[in-house]
C-alpha cells in the first residue's frame, strides 16, 4: 500500500510539472518575446568513427556531444556541438552553451524560463546561478531567469523529439560518419529548424571558478537552513538581486521562495577580482586515454585516408609516444 501511494504521489507530481510547463509556454506564446521559454537537454553521445561493422562494436571511439536547446517561442532548435578533445560535458560546458543561447535572444526579452532534467553534473548544481548572474550583468534588458526542473524519469522534453529525429537520420545515413564534423553536417541536414553551433575552446568558460573567487558555494540558505541541490525544482535569479538566487523545492506558485546569498564575505576574500571575472576553461586540447587512442587507430582502416590526419595530429592520447606510421598503409575500402 505504501509503495502504491508513493507511486501515485510521484506520478501526480510529474503531471503537475507538465502542467506548469504548459502554462509557461502559453504565457510565452502571448508575450511577444518578452517572455521566452526554452527546453534543453544533452543528447546521447555520438561516436566517431561511426561504422557498420561488427569490429567497431567492441572498440572505444571518440565522443561528440550535442547540447540541444529548443526555443518554444520560435519553434527552432540550437544544437551546440563539440567533441571530447575540445571539452568535457560538465557544468561549465552546459553553462557556456546557455550563456550563448540567452545572449542571442531578442532585446525585448525580459524574462527567460528554462526547463531541463535534473542531471546534477550538468544543470542542477551551483554553477547554474553563477552563469545566470553573469548573464544578467551583460544583457541589459533581461531582468529575470527562471530554471525549472522536471521530475526524474518523467522529463519528456520537446528537444527529445529533436534527438529522435537525429537518431532516425543516423540510421538512414548511407555515408560514413568519419570525424565529428560529419555529425555536425548530418544534424544540419535533419531539419531547417536546426542551427548547429560548433564550439571551440574559446567558447567555454570556467564559471565554476567564480566559486573560488568572489562567490562561494553555500550549503545553507539565508535562514541558515540546510539545502540540497537534489531537492530543488525551481531557481530564480533576478537582476535587482545580484549574487543571490531564490529557490523552491516545488513548482507551486504559492510556495515561498527561499534565498541563498552567494557573496563571499570581504574579510574572507583573498583577491580583488570582480564577482563576474571569468576565464576560459581550457587552454590546450584534451587528451584521451592511451587505450581509447589505440582502439580508434585500429579503426582507421575502415575510413577514408583523408581523415587519418585528424586522428593522428588533432586527437592526442595521454601516452607520450604513439606509433602511427602504419596508418597510411590502411585500405579504406576494406570491410
Secondary structure, 3 states (H helix, E strand, C coil): CHHHHHHHHHHHHHHHHHHHHHHHHHHHHCCCCCEEEEEEEECCCEEECECCCHHHHCCCCEEEEEEEEEECCCCEEEEEEEECCCCCCCHHHHHHHHHHHHHCCCCCCCEEEEEECCCCCCCCCHHHHHHHHHHHHHCCCCCEEEEEECCCCCCCCHHHHHHHHHHHHHHHCCCCECCHHHHHHHHHHHCCCEEEEECCHHHCECHHHHHHCCECCCCECCCCCECCHHHCCEEEEECCCCCEEEEECCCCCCCCCEEEECECCHHHCCCCCCCCCCCECCCCCCCECHHHHHHHHHHHHHCCHHHHHHHHHHCCECCCCCCCCCHHHCCCCCC
